């Protein structure tokens, strides 16, 4: 039985944290009734690429795993930012994986049916540009036949590509699943529609969550392209005009919306690139609450929560998660955090904080 099926048979949990720091434990199914009419939920509809490619490093003849980790030019599948591992597979913890053979620009790689070369190294011996040889259709076919989802040791059985697609997955631009979206089942979406809670989507190229190297992990998240449709920008403007809240499903949505934010809380439409980290002191212009997975302090996903809650609340969140055995990783439980109201922000007088249970 694959891990995704195994998780779906276990009732998922939800820790709800209000803007005042109050906390409640709920079943995740309660998401269907948490928000108020006029609120808008924004989710990432990016489908996940088969971004793990095993093969041979020609100069040394040694095995290599190449994980695609970033777009050089959005939608251009001939070249990517990538990270390399040596022999082994996902059953070994990322931190314990063998290093790849020494890499140099111009080295040739055989990755199943795909031929590739290493471009320049990106200030780290395992991070580089990879260039695939061939035309668009042959590269796409090679990725589809040979690539696997990026996977970590907490899930032992190999995952199929459909295991890492959310129910709203559309364009294949993500390198790992925008996993907060696994919470959006059809029942929840239907209940929101019935209750007047809106749902809109953006497409954001969710990147990798771990490199296995502490120095490289400090550079996460890498720059990530996104696209905001006109209808989503219009829905955000309408919700804000009606005093509704914007609830981001996942850290990728926060990055996209805040990168595209204008001074009045609206967002620019079209494509852009989310750069840098959102963390303590980052002003949130658009998003009022975030639904995310269970993360550990120090991880880039957890650090983003510092824009929503102060250290005292985050420490309480970590304690509650530990005491109540919340499951982490992409198939785990969920955390919903409302942004703490700021007395210095015009937004604080316009946002209703009564829609979530206290």
ChimeraX attribute file (.defattr): number of C-alpha atoms within 10 A of each C-alpha:
attribute: neighborCount
match mode: 1-to-1
recipient: residues
	/A:1	6
	/A:2	13
	/A:3	15
	/A:4	18
	/A:5	11
	/A:6	10
	/A:7	14
	/A:8	12
	/A:9	8
	/A:10	9
	/A:11	11
	/A:12	18
	/A:13	20
	/A:14	26
	/A:15	23
	/A:16	25
	/A:17	27
	/A:18	23
	/A:19	22
	/A:20	14
	/A:21	19
	/A:22	12
	/A:23	19
	/A:24	14
	/A:25	14
	/A:26	15
	/A:27	13
	/A:28	20
	/A:29	17
	/A:30	12
	/A:31	20
	/A:32	19
	/A:33	14
	/A:34	13
	/A:35	23
	/A:36	18
	/A:37	17
	/A:38	20
	/A:39	25
	/A:40	26
	/A:41	25
	/A:42	25
	/A:43	26
	/A:44	33
	/A:45	26
	/A:46	27
	/A:47	27
	/A:48	27
	/A:49	24
	/A:50	23
	/A:51	23
	/A:52	22
	/A:53	22
	/A:54	23
	/A:55	21
	/A:56	20
	/A:57	24
	/A:58	14
	/A:59	14
	/A:60	11
	/A:61	12
	/A:62	13
	/A:63	19
	/A:64	24
	/A:65	22
	/A:66	26
	/A:67	26
	/A:68	26
	/A:69	29
	/A:70	25
	/A:71	24
	/A:72	17
	/A:73	12
	/A:74	17
	/A:75	13
	/A:76	10
	/A:77	18
	/A:78	18
	/A:79	22
	/A:80	22
	/A:81	22
	/A:82	23
	/A:83	25
	/A:84	22
	/A:85	22
	/A:86	21
	/A:87	16
	/A:88	17
	/A:89	16
	/A:90	16
	/A:91	15
	/A:92	14
	/A:93	13
	/A:94	18
	/A:95	11
	/A:96	10
	/A:97	17
	/A:98	15
	/A:99	16
	/A:100	19
	/A:101	20
	/A:102	12
	/A:103	20
	/A:104	15
	/A:105	13
	/A:106	14
	/A:107	16
	/A:108	20
	/A:109	24
	/A:110	19
	/A:111	23
	/A:112	15
	/A:113	14
	/A:114	21
	/A:115	16
	/A:116	21
	/A:117	20
	/A:118	20
	/A:119	19
	/A:120	15
	/A:121	18
	/A:122	13
	/A:123	9
	/A:124	10
	/A:125	15
	/A:126	21
	/A:127	21
	/A:128	24
	/A:129	21
	/A:130	27
	/A:131	20
	/A:132	21
	/A:133	14
	/A:134	13
	/A:135	10
	/A:136	13
	/A:137	10
	/A:138	14
	/A:139	19
	/A:140	15
	/A:141	13
	/A:142	17
	/A:143	21
	/A:144	14
	/A:145	13
	/A:146	17
	/A:147	22
	/A:148	19
	/A:149	22
	/A:150	25
	/A:151	19
	/A:152	17
	/A:153	12
	/A:154	15
	/A:155	16
	/A:156	13
	/A:157	13
	/A:158	16
	/A:159	16
	/A:160	13
	/A:161	18
	/A:162	13
	/A:163	16
	/A:164	24
	/A:165	23
	/A:166	22
	/A:167	15
	/A:168	17
	/A:169	19
	/A:170	14
	/A:171	15
	/A:172	17
	/A:173	26
	/A:174	28
	/A:175	25
	/A:176	25
	/A:177	29
	/A:178	31
	/A:179	23
	/A:180	27
	/A:181	25
	/A:182	22
	/A:183	24
	/A:184	18
	/A:185	14
	/A:186	12
	/A:187	10
	/A:188	17
	/A:189	17
	/A:190	12
	/A:191	14
	/A:192	23
	/A:193	13
	/A:194	11
	/A:195	14
	/A:196	14
	/A:197	23
	/A:198	23
	/A:199	18
	/A:200	19
	/A:201	22
	/A:202	23
	/A:203	26
	/A:204	30
	/A:205	32
	/A:206	29
	/A:207	24
	/A:208	21
	/A:209	21
	/A:210	17
	/A:211	21
	/A:212	15
	/A:213	13
	/A:214	10
	/A:215	10
	/A:216	16
	/A:217	17
	/A:218	14
	/A:219	13
	/A:220	18
	/A:221	25
	/A:222	20
	/A:223	19
	/A:224	24
	/A:225	24
	/A:226	26
	/A:227	20
	/A:228	23
	/A:229	16
	/A:230	14
	/A:231	13
	/A:232	18
	/A:233	21
	/A:234	16
	/A:235	23
	/A:236	28
	/A:237	19
	/A:238	16
	/A:239	20
	/A:240	22
	/A:241	11
	/A:242	14
	/A:243	16
	/A:244	25
	/A:245	27
	/A:246	24
	/A:247	25
	/A:248	30
	/A:249	26
	/A:250	24
	/A:251	24
	/A:252	27
	/A:253	28
	/A:254	25
	/A:255	24
	/A:256	27
	/A:257	29
	/A:258	21
	/A:259	21
	/A:260	24
	/A:261	18
	/A:262	13
	/A:263	8
	/A:264	12
	/A:265	17
	/A:266	20
	/A:267	23
	/A:268	17
	/A:269	18
	/A:270	13
	/A:271	16
	/A:272	17
	/A:273	17
	/A:274	23
	/A:275	14
	/A:276	14
	/A:277	17
	/A:278	24
	/A:279	17
	/A:280	15
	/A:281	10
	/A:282	13
	/A:283	14
	/A:284	19
	/A:285	19
	/A:286	26
	/A:287	25
	/A:288	24
	/A:289	23
	/A:290	25
	/A:291	25
	/A:292	26
	/A:293	29
	/A:294	24
	/A:295	22
	/A:296	14
	/A:297	12
	/A:298	11
	/A:299	15
	/A:300	21
	/A:301	23
	/A:302	18
	/A:303	18
	/A:304	19
	/A:305	23
	/A:306	18
	/A:307	17
	/A:308	27
	/A:309	24
	/A:310	15
	/A:311	12
	/A:312	9
	/A:313	20
	/A:314	20
	/A:315	13
	/A:316	15
	/A:317	21
	/A:318	15
	/A:319	12
	/A:320	16
	/A:321	21
	/A:322	11
	/A:323	9
	/A:324	11
	/A:325	11
	/A:326	19
	/A:327	18
	/A:328	15
	/A:329	16
	/A:330	23
	/A:331	24
	/A:332	22
	/A:333	26
	/A:334	27
	/A:335	22
	/A:336	25
	/A:337	25
	/A:338	23
	/A:339	24
	/A:340	20
	/A:341	18
	/A:342	12
	/A:343	9
	/A:344	8
	/A:345	12
	/A:346	11
	/A:347	19
	/A:348	15
	/A:349	12
	/A:350	14
	/A:351	16
	/A:352	15
	/A:353	19
	/A:354	11
	/A:355	15
	/A:356	19
	/A:357	14
	/A:358	14
